[in-house]
């Protein structure tokens, strides 16, 4: 039985894509017979029982102790100096999983910090990206280093909710799901809605919370744009929101995306998607929607109008059904087994 440590800076009860992906990874590894410990700096306790050990700490000493005991360390979210340094010192295999296409490069980071992160990345056993786009980028940054692309999957609990949910009447033409921050392009979306409302009035809903939420509501009110604020949704309510929508919009601007789970969720629900043309999102959407030029409100407006004419909406919805397998747990399981094999770990039952 291999002892696997999974580090994720945040975890439940924080409910974002990173946290859900961490849960899926830990449960998968546990089900495969490995001894799994999740190490997180989210100190708030969660009421759920997990099939794996969870340690909540910010103590460097405790982190060091867990790294020393592990046979393999996963870093979900990319390079963490406080985990990678002891792993390197004690000759432990470590594998970063990059959830952003920025990889281990931090915006505007220079000097010793940037050098150290590059140094630690270069000495990882293997690298995992969530898109082929990010994989190609990493192979340019670290020539010769082995990297595997493993798209984030829809976990079993959410898939069950999708399969059990009934098709319902559409209430929203456009749906945004995510953090309500400027970098996610929420104000670009608002401007696009404003530009087309005389010729294409749309019902728009925003699901999520964030530091620019009040500013979004204020700006919509000032422009007299009716929007529905759904707030933070639990998983069942989120699936219902997808079912009630005609189109998901992911207009991220300054925020660099990896492979947003909301795209996989929408596609699994048969919902077409429009997103900014960041490489990972272009790859994830495929024929199940379209992309607009990042930061270009005029192009976003044109793409929304295109989707609502000439049956493009239905055609893309049909394609989303065909792409569902791309984000399946079965596909994910095969790829994680490849990661473990590349790291020298075999399935416990095969030993």
Buried (B, 14 or more C-beta within 10 A) or exposed (E): EBBBBBBBBBBBEBBBBBBBBBBBBBBBBBEBBBBBBBBBBBEEEBEEEBEBBBBBBEEEEEBBEBBEEBBBBBBBBBBBEBBBBBBBEEEBBBBBBBBBBBBBBEEEEEEEEBEBBBBBBEEBBBBBBBBBBBBEBBBEBBEEBBBBBBBBBBBEEBBEBBEEBEEEEEBBBBBBBBBBBBBBBBBBBBBBBBBBBEEBEBBBBBBBBBEBBEBBBEBBEEEEBEBBBBEEBEBEEBBBBBBBBBBBBBBBBEBBBBBBBBBBBBBBBBBBBBBBBBBBBBBBBBEBBBBBEBBBBEBBBBBBBBBBEEEBBEEBBBBBEEBBEBBBBEBBBEBBBBBBEBBEBEEEEEE
